[in-house]
C-alpha cells in the first residue's frame, strides 16, 4: 500500500529529472482540450455541454 502512495512522488521526480521527455505546452493544451471535449460530449445531453464559462469562452 505504501508503494501506491509513494509512486506519484517517484514519477514527479523522474519527470523533473528529464524535462526533455515531456509533452510540452502544445501537448498539455491538446490534452486539456480533449478532456473538455470528452466531458462536453459525454454530459452535453444533461447540461447542454456547459462547464466552467472560462473554459467555454476562452
QUISUL-V309648 format. One line per field, one symbol per residue. ss: DSSP state (A for helix, B for strand, O for the rest). phi: phi as a letter, one per 40 degrees, with the letter a starting at -180 (. if undefined). psi: psi as a letter, one per 20 degrees, with the letter a starting at -180 (. if undefined). A space follows every 50 residues. Layout:
ss = ???
phi = ???
psi = ???
//
This chain:
ss = OAAAAAAAAAAAAAAAAOAAAOOAAAAAAAAAAAAAAAAAAAAAAAAOOO OOAAAAAO
phi = .cccccdccccccccccbcccccgccccccccccccccccccbcccbggc bcdccccc
psi = hhghhighhghgghhhhmhijrirhhhgggggghggggghghjhigjjjp cphhghg.
//
